[in-house]
Amino acid sequence: MRYKLTFVVGLALGYVLGTRAGRERYEQLKKSARQVAQNPAVRNTAETAAQQGRVYAGKAIHSVSEKVGDRMPDSVAARVRSLRERNTDGAVGDDWGTSNT
């Protein structure tokens, strides 16, 4: 109950402070966030992190499927096989439309 009360108080406080700040402050924060997101250094770091995540996920698929491949249901095993065929060197293709740089 204490956590619910804390959440409701925080929600109410955020609402009051947000309404006092108004639309102008919201637009200002939105503009700042857009500038940060469009910064080349931020974009490169995000793409590098995404690429590393894809590489580690590909390696994890291989190691997990080797260890538990015999004990998986056929539907899961078929899905893992299709992922393995699609991903032979640990690098996953990008289905999200972003660059793989």
C-alpha positions as CSV (number, residue, x, y, z in Angstrom):
1,M,0.0,0.0,0.0
2,R,2.9,2.3,0.8
3,Y,4.3,2.0,-2.7
4,K,0.9,2.7,-4.3
5,L,0.6,5.9,-2.2
6,T,4.2,6.9,-3.2
7,F,3.4,6.3,-6.8
8,V,0.2,8.3,-6.7
9,V,1.9,11.2,-4.9
10,G,4.7,11.2,-7.5
11,L,2.3,11.1,-10.3
12,A,0.3,14.0,-8.9
13,L,3.4,16.0,-8.3
14,G,4.7,15.4,-11.8
15,Y,1.3,16.4,-13.2
16,V,1.3,19.7,-11.3
17,L,4.9,20.6,-12.1
18,G,4.3,19.6,-15.8
19,T,1.2,21.8,-16.1
20,R,3.0,24.7,-14.5
21,A,5.9,24.4,-16.9
22,G,3.5,24.5,-19.8
23,R,3.7,23.9,-23.5
24,E,6.6,26.2,-24.1
25,R,8.9,24.2,-21.8
26,Y,7.7,20.9,-23.4
27,E,8.6,22.2,-26.9
28,Q,12.0,23.4,-25.5
29,L,12.7,19.9,-24.1
30,K,11.5,18.2,-27.3
31,K,13.8,20.4,-29.4
32,S,16.8,19.6,-27.1
33,A,16.1,15.9,-27.3
34,R,15.9,16.0,-31.1
35,Q,19.2,17.8,-31.3
36,V,20.8,15.2,-29.1
37,A,19.3,12.3,-31.1
38,Q,20.6,13.9,-34.4
39,N,24.1,14.4,-33.1
40,P,26.5,12.3,-35.2
41,A,28.5,11.1,-32.1
42,V,25.3,9.9,-30.5
43,R,24.0,8.2,-33.6
44,N,27.4,6.4,-34.2
45,T,27.5,5.2,-30.6
46,A,23.9,3.9,-30.8
47,E,24.6,2.1,-34.1
48,T,27.8,0.6,-32.6
49,A,25.9,-0.6,-29.6
50,A,23.2,-2.1,-31.7
51,Q,25.7,-3.9,-33.9
52,Q,27.5,-5.3,-30.9
53,G,24.2,-6.4,-29.5
54,R,23.4,-8.3,-32.8
55,V,26.8,-10.0,-32.7
56,Y,26.4,-11.1,-29.1
57,A,22.9,-12.3,-29.8
58,G,24.1,-14.3,-32.7
59,K,26.8,-15.9,-30.6
60,A,24.3,-16.6,-27.9
61,I,21.9,-18.3,-30.3
62,H,24.7,-20.7,-31.4
63,S,26.0,-21.6,-27.9
64,V,22.5,-22.1,-26.4
65,S,21.3,-24.2,-29.3
66,E,24.4,-26.4,-29.1
67,K,23.8,-27.0,-25.4
68,V,20.0,-27.5,-25.4
69,G,19.3,-28.4,-29.0
70,D,18.2,-32.0,-28.3
71,R,15.8,-31.1,-25.5
72,M,13.9,-28.4,-27.4
73,P,10.4,-28.9,-28.9
74,D,10.5,-29.3,-32.7
75,S,8.9,-25.9,-33.3
76,V,11.6,-24.1,-31.3
77,A,14.4,-26.2,-32.9
78,A,13.1,-25.3,-36.4
79,R,13.1,-21.6,-35.5
80,V,16.7,-21.9,-34.2
81,R,17.8,-23.7,-37.3
82,S,16.3,-21.0,-39.5
83,L,18.1,-18.3,-37.5
84,R,21.4,-20.3,-37.7
85,E,21.1,-20.6,-41.5
86,R,20.4,-16.8,-41.7
87,N,23.2,-16.0,-39.4
88,T,26.3,-18.0,-40.1
89,D,29.0,-15.7,-38.9
90,G,27.4,-14.2,-35.7
91,A,26.2,-11.1,-37.4
92,V,22.4,-10.8,-37.6
93,G,20.7,-9.1,-40.6
94,D,18.9,-6.0,-39.7
95,D,15.1,-6.2,-40.1
96,W,14.5,-2.8,-38.7
97,G,15.6,-0.7,-41.6
98,T,18.7,0.8,-39.9
99,S,22.2,0.7,-41.3
100,N,24.6,-2.0,-40.3
101,T,27.7,0.2,-40.0
